[in-house]
Amino acid sequence: MDTAASPLTYRDATDADVDEIVALIESAYRGESSRAGWTTEADILHGRRTDPQGVLEVVEAPDSRLLTVERDGGVVACCRLEHRGEHAYFGMFAVSPALQGAGLGKAVIAEAERQARQAWGVTEMHMTVISVREDLIAWYERRGYRRTGETTPFPYGDERFGIPQRDDLRFELLVKPLV
């Protein structure tokens, strides 16, 4: 069976999924394995991107969902959806590096937006992206997100977010109307 043609299954993560989700997120963003895809942060951040405790906190948080995407029984993507009043926050988005560039990310973000609208009736999706990730920001812009120019400082010194390899990192807010 052609794996690329297999259907996707969406469900909320449970505590039993934590280790597999941590491995997915790490493989998509950090270390040599992340270089197989285009979302790598390996050149700007070293260290961990997340850990089991951080993922478990998302799984258990009220007004939050960790949407898990499976294909052929394995986790291939995930994203966090958090209800924040009139908008939802989208984060912790990861797609297996081996499957990047084939439309899986587009399908996942579209489903996440649909589920946020349906579950919470929100009118906007917000996310933050490291501002130097121009290629990633451009990808989100093609999905309808717009740069707001609003930034927040990168948490230098807090290794839970990685070990920065540059001194110009900050998060930029991107917003998309969900109508």
N, C-alpha and C positions, 0 to 999 in steps of 0.2 A: 504494500500500500504506500502511496506517495504521501509522506508526512506533511508536505506543504499544502496538500489538498484536504487534509483531515479537518473536521470541524473544531471550533474552539468552544470550550465550556467555561462559563464565568460563574464564580461563586465567591462568597466571603471566606477569607482565610480563617483558620482556627489555630489554636496553639500547637496542634500537631504539624502545621505547615511551616512553623517559624524557621527551622534550620534550612529547609529547602529554599525558602524565600531569601534568607540572608545570603545563601550561596549564589542565587540568581542575581541579586543586587550587586554583590561584590564582583561577579564575573562580568557584569555589564559596564562597570565604571572604573574598577581599580585593578592594578596589576597587569601582567602580560596577557592574561586571558581576555581582558577587556579590549585589547587591540584587534581582536577578530571582528569587532563591530565598529560602528562609527561614533558611539556615545561615550567612549572612554574619557575619563578624567585623569588618566595615569600620568600625563605630563604636567598637570597643574596641582594635583593633590596625591600624596602618598598615604599609606595607612588604610584604615578601614573606612568604609562609607556608612556602615551600620553594624549592628550587633544583635544577638538574639533578644536581649532585654529591650532594645529600642523597637524592634519589630513586634514583640509581644505587647508592648505598651500601646502600639497602634491598633493591634487586633482587639485589645480589651477596652480601648477608649470609648466613652460615650460619644454619640454623634460623629463617629468615625467608622469607616469600613476600609479593609484592605482587600481590594478586589483582586482575586487570584484567577489567572487565565491558564487553562490546561489544554493540552492537545495530546492525544494518545496516552492519557494517564499521567503525563508529566507537566510540571509547572513551567510555562514558557514565557510568562509575563506577569506583572503585577502593577498595581497603583493604589495609592491612598486617596480616599475621598473623605473630606471632613466637612460637615455642615457648619457654616459660620454665618447664621442669620440669612441675609438675602443672597448670599453667594456660597459656593462650595469651594474648598481648597483642594487642588490636585497636586499630588506629590508622590515621592517614593516610586516613581515610574521606572520600570526596568523591563527590557525585552532581552531574551537570550541573545548574546552576540552572534551566534550561528544563524539566527533567524532575522537579524536586522537587515533592513533594506528591501524587504519583500512585501511590505504593506501591513505587517502584523501590528506595528505601533499605531498606524492610522486607525485600524479596526478597534484596537483597545481604547484609544482616547475617545473615539466616537461613542463607543458603548459606555464608557465612564460618564461622558456628558449626558447621555440619554438617561442613565440610571440616576444621576444626581438630580436632573429635572424631575423625573418621575417620583423618586423617593421623597425629595425635600421641597419641590416646587421652586427651586432657586432660579434666578434669572441671569446669573453670571458664574463663570468659573475663573478662579484666580490660581496663579502658581508663581513660584519664584525660581529663577534660573541664574546660575553664576554668569555675571555680565560678560565675561570674556569668552563665553561659549557661543560665539556668533553663528556657527553652523547649526547648533541646536535651537537657538532663538529663531533663526530663519525657518527651520522646520516647523516650529510652533506657529509662526506667522502664516505659513502656508495652510495651516489648519484653522485660521481665523483669529488667532490671538494677536493682541497688539501690545506693543511696549508702552508702558506708562511713564517711563523716566524716573519712577519712584524706586529708590534703592534702599537697602539696609546693609549694614556692615557685615562682612564675613566674620564669624566668631574665631578670630586668630587666638591660638593658645588653648582652644578646646578641641582636643584630639578626637572627640566623638564625631567631628565633621571632617576629619582628615588632617593631614600635615601639609599645609600650603607650600608650594614650590615657587610662589611669586607673591609680591606684596600689594597687588592691585585688585584683589578679589573682593567682590561684593555681590549681593543678590539683587536682581531686578524683578519687579513685579510685572507679570504679563496677565492680561485680562481678556476674556471672550464673553460676549453676550450669548446667553442660551435662550434663543427664541424659536 
